[in-house]
Amino acid sequence: MVRGYSGVWKFKKTVAFCLALSICISLLWFVSGMATYAKETENTYMIMVNRAANCVTVYEKDAAGEFTVPVKAFVCSCGREGHETPLGTFKTSNYYEWRLMVDGSYGQYAVRFNRGIMFHSVPYYTKNAGNMEWEQFNLLGEPASLGCVRLACADAKWIYDNCKEGTKVVVYDDAENPGPLGKPEEMKLSEENPMRMWDPTDMSSKNPWNQVRPMLYLTGAQTSEVLMLPVGASLHDIYSAIGLVDASGRAYDIGEYIIDISGRYDLNQQGMYDVSVRGVGTHGVRTEKLMKLLVI
């Protein structure tokens, strides 16, 4: 009897040990999984909206984990008098490819960050990318909205695509300094232009602005998608390395086009960087391309 009782006790002890071990392993998997999830869902960017300057600047984290590295700048239209965009710190929440606005217009790539306040495109009369309120597009850079932050279509889409839910948004005033990357300019549309109802920055294949949209290319021996610049590169080096051709294939001369590089990079430090290169030709229509930048 004693021997039998001892065997049962040992069996129960073994079962208890296995159960405890299983629980410990499960907890370790759970903690590891939560850490991985937290890392994967960690926000990459912070958005600063300078209400007074109608300029948006996007920041990435520095080596210390603080959002101090400016990587993108967008011209915008904040709220007009009587409908000012609220100041403060907020977080993005809901995302809409199309969103009906309070005045009956529609916005593309809307991202909510403060109750009824959102980032979105210039308004459209209907849910149709070819029915934009073109006069409102010409107001980018000035207060014009009912409180939301209006952007060119491509810029609204960038936030929609790249800024995760929970991204920090800070709305502040600084009329003297639009931001560390400056305030970009956007082209103006004329009433006589038959393409005026389309946002020129919209990269849809149906956009008639594609007929005059320029293309970027790498000059000289740079035939791959890797842009190579020397350490300490000057503006002249950049224009020597990146060219722009119009829709007919004619290469623009230096001085006829604008080149802008955005992203997290350092021309004084060797390395490979992911950047976005933007070109603007004589028509004022922009084109943008993701590239690898090799500083050597």
Summary of the structure (lengths in Angstrom):
residues: 296
radius of gyration: 26.0
end to end distance: 82.5
largest distance: 104.4
contacts: 872
relative contact order: 0.13
helix: 22%
strand: 33%
